[in-house]
Amino acid sequence: MSHVTSEPPAIAPLALAEVKAFLRVTRDEDDAVLTGHLRSAAGMCEQFIGQALLVRPHRETLAVARDWQRLSARPVIAINSVSGLSADGERFALASDAFAIDIDAGGGGRVRVLRRGSASRIEVLYVAGLAAHWGDLPEPLRQGIVRLAAHVHLARDAGDATPPAMVSALWRPWRVVRL
């Protein structure tokens, strides 16, 4: 089982402006709440589509294996390093010929260990994401995030937690399903 860490997607002022325009909100009092809704909606979008929205670094810990292991976040842009981890968690450099890395045409990254040495696990540092900035994301993804954040904001007192079907319809074309 792998363990992945990364910073959440950075919500740009443009995203906040879009959700405020959608809601016809002109005051700044709700900016912090709306930003929280946007972060949650972006996280739900990433979970739904199975891809990182904005380009950012990821750190993934994997078991040592000679077979190819897929990295969790995608689309992978670059695999920066593969390090060994000892049983007590000490990180050390693996020789360049001790592992192999690959990024396929669909943005899937994978790694395998050819010579483990004293590594009981490996740590992979890589960069993954669909777009560099909020404005570069495909419009349907952005609209789905804005609509979901707006829905959560409007329903915060009503208790209706069911996301609108329109959101999944907007996101579905970008969904990556692994078998």
ChimeraX attribute file (.defattr): number of C-alpha atoms within 10 A of each C-alpha:
attribute: neighborCount
match mode: 1-to-1
recipient: residues
	/A:1	6
	/A:2	14
	/A:3	11
	/A:4	16
	/A:5	12
	/A:6	14
	/A:7	9
	/A:8	14
	/A:9	20
	/A:10	16
	/A:11	16
	/A:12	13
	/A:13	11
	/A:14	12
	/A:15	21
	/A:16	20
	/A:17	17
	/A:18	16
	/A:19	25
	/A:20	19
	/A:21	12
	/A:22	14
	/A:23	16
	/A:24	10
	/A:25	13
	/A:26	10
	/A:27	8
	/A:28	9
	/A:29	9
	/A:30	13
	/A:31	16
	/A:32	11
	/A:33	12
	/A:34	22
	/A:35	18
	/A:36	16
	/A:37	22
	/A:38	27
	/A:39	19
	/A:40	18
	/A:41	22
	/A:42	26
	/A:43	16
	/A:44	14
	/A:45	25
	/A:46	22
	/A:47	12
	/A:48	16
	/A:49	18
	/A:50	18
	/A:51	22
	/A:52	25
	/A:53	29
	/A:54	22
	/A:55	19
	/A:56	20
	/A:57	19
	/A:58	23
	/A:59	20
	/A:60	18
	/A:61	20
	/A:62	22
	/A:63	18
	/A:64	20
	/A:65	17
	/A:66	14
	/A:67	11
	/A:68	14
	/A:69	17
	/A:70	17
	/A:71	24
	/A:72	20
	/A:73	25
	/A:74	25
	/A:75	24
	/A:76	28
	/A:77	18
	/A:78	16
	/A:79	20
	/A:80	12
	/A:81	14
	/A:82	26
	/A:83	20
	/A:84	27
	/A:85	23
	/A:86	15
	/A:87	11
	/A:88	7
	/A:89	12
	/A:90	10
	/A:91	15
	/A:92	15
	/A:93	14
	/A:94	20
	/A:95	13
	/A:96	10
	/A:97	9
	/A:98	15
	/A:99	17
	/A:100	14
	/A:101	18
	/A:102	16
	/A:103	18
	/A:104	10
	/A:105	9
	/A:106	10
	/A:107	18
	/A:108	18
	/A:109	25
	/A:110	19
	/A:111	23
	/A:112	22
	/A:113	24
	/A:114	14
	/A:115	15
	/A:116	19
	/A:117	12
	/A:118	12
	/A:119	22
	/A:120	16
	/A:121	20
	/A:122	26
	/A:123	23
	/A:124	20
	/A:125	17
	/A:126	22
	/A:127	21
	/A:128	27
	/A:129	23
	/A:130	20
	/A:131	16
	/A:132	13
	/A:133	16
	/A:134	20
	/A:135	12
	/A:136	12
	/A:137	16
	/A:138	14
	/A:139	13
	/A:140	17
	/A:141	24
	/A:142	24
	/A:143	20
	/A:144	22
	/A:145	27
	/A:146	27
	/A:147	22
	/A:148	27
	/A:149	27
	/A:150	21
	/A:151	19
	/A:152	23
	/A:153	19
	/A:154	13
	/A:155	14
	/A:156	11
	/A:157	8
	/A:158	9
	/A:159	9
	/A:160	11
	/A:161	10
	/A:162	10
	/A:163	14
	/A:164	13
	/A:165	10
	/A:166	13
	/A:167	19
	/A:168	19
	/A:169	12
	/A:170	16
	/A:171	21
	/A:172	15
	/A:173	11
	/A:174	16
	/A:175	15
	/A:176	13
	/A:177	8
	/A:178	5
	/A:179	3
